């Protein structure tokens, strides 16, 4: 849910600047319609934050307190995913919303300008990679049901790898994020356009296209095995019914 607010922010500010991350909007609201749109955005952002905090909090509480939910997959994958969304709602969305729609600049200083875009990128990676891990785990359970499930140690290793990738891949965001002296915006200043384009394209592939490809392959295969392909027992029962029908005809 918290990622919805980030997507909303990116869509509404896609024409403000060519930088990857921009926190702070240079345009001032001057009309009644603009003021009304700000009210709508405040309500929308606040609703997303409240729903995200409440929903993810309930999910985490259910996994911890409900005995039937205490599985390895739920404890690690589901808690990891809910925690990432909760971090986005609490630490990322309010800062970017204040900077872009309330004060029209970045008021939190240079240090926070480096930390908040980095943390936001880390959270998106955590969510994307955790969804991939969940889809692969379900794929194994459906397609290869006779193989042993992942042990707690294996799942912990997967979660550790997810966190390491999510922490190290966005490090350039920390290095190149700064507050512009003229506009007061929090932007990324890269040495050249080529390096910025390569890194931005890499982030898009790692955050969206590659996880999406994994999800499509895994869940398409799961749907095929669940809805279309017959299990050996089902095929044996169908054969027995055909033999019984032939005997009755004779």
C-alpha positions in Angstrom: 0.0 0.0 0.0 2.8 2.4 0.8 4.3 1.9 -2.6 1.0 3.3 -4.1 1.9 6.7 -2.5 5.4 6.5 -4.1 3.9 5.7 -7.5 1.4 8.6 -7.1 4.2 11.0 -6.3 6.3 9.9 -9.2 3.5 10.2 -11.7 2.5 13.7 -10.5 6.1 14.9 -10.6 7.3 13.2 -13.8 7.7 16.5 -15.7 9.3 18.6 -12.9 12.9 17.6 -13.5 15.0 15.0 -15.4 16.6 13.8 -12.2 15.8 10.3 -10.8 14.7 11.5 -7.3 13.4 15.0 -6.8 12.0 16.0 -3.4 10.4 19.5 -3.5 8.2 21.1 -6.1 9.3 24.4 -7.5 5.7 25.5 -8.5 3.6 27.5 -6.1 -0.1 26.8 -5.8 -2.0 30.1 -6.6 -5.5 29.1 -7.7 -8.5 27.7 -5.9 -8.3 24.6 -8.1 -4.7 24.1 -7.1 -5.6 24.5 -3.4 -8.4 22.0 -3.8 -6.0 19.5 -5.4 -3.6 19.9 -2.5 -6.5 19.1 -0.1 -7.3 16.0 -2.1 -3.6 15.0 -2.1 -3.4 15.5 1.7 -6.4 13.3 2.2 -5.2 10.7 -0.2 -1.6 10.5 1.2 -2.9 10.4 4.8 -5.4 7.6 3.9 -2.6 5.6 2.3 -0.4 6.0 5.3 -3.1 5.1 7.8 -4.4 2.1 5.9 -0.8 0.9 5.3 0.2 1.1 8.9 -3.0 -0.5 10.1 -3.1 -3.2 7.5 0.6 -4.2 7.7 0.4 -4.0 11.5 -2.5 -6.4 11.6 -0.7 -8.8 9.2 2.4 -8.8 11.5 0.3 -9.2 14.6 -1.6 -12.1 13.1 1.6 -14.0 12.1 3.1 -13.5 15.5 0.0 -14.4 17.6 -2.0 -16.9 15.5 -0.7 -20.5 15.9 -1.7 -21.6 12.5 0.2 -18.7 10.9 3.5 -19.6 12.6 5.2 -21.2 9.6 8.7 -20.6 8.3 7.4 -18.9 5.2 5.0 -16.6 7.1 7.5 -15.8 9.8 10.2 -14.7 7.4 8.7 -13.8 4.0 5.4 -12.3 5.1 6.9 -10.5 8.1 9.7 -9.2 5.8 7.2 -7.9 3.2 4.9 -6.3 5.8 7.8 -4.7 7.5 9.1 -3.2 4.3 5.7 -1.7 3.5 5.4 -0.4 7.0 8.8 1.3 6.7 7.7 3.0 3.5 4.5 4.3 5.1 6.2 5.6 8.3 9.7 6.8 7.1 9.4 7.6 3.4 5.9 8.8 2.4 5.5 11.6 5.0 8.9 13.2 4.2 8.5 13.3 0.5 4.9 14.5 0.8 5.8 17.4 3.0 8.7 18.4 0.7 6.7 18.2 -2.5 3.3 19.4 -1.6 3.5 21.5 1.6 6.7 23.5 1.7 7.8 23.2 -2.0 11.4 22.6 -1.0 13.5 20.1 1.0 13.4 21.4 4.6 15.2 18.4 6.3 18.8 19.2 5.5 21.5 17.6 3.4 21.9 14.5 5.5 18.3 13.6 5.3 18.4 14.3 1.6 20.8 11.5 1.2 19.1 9.1 3.7 15.4 9.3 2.6 15.8 8.6 -1.1 18.2 5.8 -0.3 15.8 4.3 2.3 12.9 4.6 -0.1 14.9 2.7 -2.7 15.9 0.0 -0.2 12.3 -0.5 0.8 11.2 -1.0 -2.8 13.9 -3.5 -3.4 12.9 -5.4 -0.2 9.3 -5.6 -1.4 10.2 -6.7 -4.9 12.7 -9.3 -3.9 10.5 -10.7 -1.1 7.7 -11.1 -3.6 10.1 -13.0 -5.9 11.1 -15.3 -2.9 7.5 -16.0 -2.1 6.6 -16.9 -5.7 9.6 -19.2 -6.0 8.6 -20.9 -2.7 5.1 -21.4 -3.9 6.3 -22.6 -7.2 8.4 -25.4 -5.6 5.5 -26.4 -3.3 3.1 -26.8 -6.2 5.3 -28.1 -9.1 7.6 -30.2 -6.9 5.3 -31.3 -4.0 7.5 -34.3 -3.1 10.6 -32.2 -2.5 11.2 -31.1 1.1 10.2 -27.6 2.0 12.7 -24.9 2.8 14.3 -25.2 6.2 14.4 -22.2 8.5 18.2 -21.9 7.8 17.6 -21.8 4.1 14.9 -19.2 4.4 17.1 -17.1 6.7 19.8 -17.2 4.1 17.4 -16.1 1.4 16.2 -13.2 3.6 19.8 -12.2 4.3 20.6 -12.2 0.6 17.5 -10.0 -0.1 18.6 -7.5 2.6 22.2 -7.4 1.4 21.1 -6.7 -2.2 18.5 -4.1 -1.1 21.1 -2.3 1.0 24.1 -2.3 -1.5 22.4 -1.7 -4.9 21.0 1.8 -4.0 24.3 3.1 -2.5 24.9 5.5 -5.4 21.7 7.3 -4.3 23.4 8.2 -1.0 26.5 9.5 -2.8 24.9 11.6 -5.5 21.8 13.0 -3.6 22.2 16.6 -2.4 20.2 19.8 -1.9 20.4 22.2 -4.8 21.6 25.6 -3.6 19.5 27.5 -6.1 16.1 25.7 -6.0 16.3 24.1 -2.5 15.3 20.8 -4.0 16.7 17.4 -3.0 18.0 16.0 -6.3 20.6 13.6 -7.6 23.6 15.2 -9.2 25.5 12.7 -11.3 28.9 13.3 -13.0 27.4 12.8 -16.4 24.1 11.9 -18.1 25.4 8.5 -19.3 26.1 7.2 -15.8 22.8 8.5 -14.6 20.9 6.8 -17.4 22.7 3.5 -16.9 22.0 3.4 -13.2 18.4 4.5 -13.7 17.8 1.8 -16.3 19.5 -0.8 -14.0 17.2 0.2 -11.1 14.1 -0.1 -13.3 15.2 -3.6 -14.4 16.0 -4.8 -11.0 13.0 -3.2 -9.2 10.4 -4.0 -11.8 11.1 -5.9 -15.0 13.2 -8.8 -13.6 10.9 -9.4 -10.5 7.8 -9.2 -12.8 9.3 -11.8 -15.1 9.9 -14.2 -12.2 6.3 -13.6 -10.9 4.8 -14.2 -14.3 6.7 -17.4 -14.9 6.1 -18.8 -11.4 2.4 -18.0 -11.1 1.6 -19.0 -14.7 3.2 -22.4 -14.1 1.3 -22.7 -10.8 -2.0 -21.9 -12.5 -1.2 -24.5 -15.2 -0.5 -27.2 -12.6 -3.5 -26.3 -10.4 -6.2 -25.8 -13.1 -5.1 -27.6 -16.2 -2.6 -30.4 -15.6 -4.1 -33.5 -13.9 -2.2 -35.1 -11.1 -1.3 -38.8 -11.4 -4.1 -39.8 -9.0 -6.6 -37.8 -11.1 -5.4 -39.5 -14.3 -5.7 -42.9 -12.7 -9.3 -42.2 -11.5 -10.3 -41.1 -15.0 -8.8 -44.2 -16.5 -10.8 -46.4 -14.0 -14.0 -44.6 -14.9 -13.5 -45.2 -18.6 -12.8 -48.9 -18.0 -16.0 -49.2 -15.8 -18.0 -47.5 -18.6 -16.7 -50.0 -21.2 -17.6 -52.9 -19.0 -21.1 -51.6 -18.5 -21.5 -51.2 -22.3 -20.4 -54.8 -22.8 
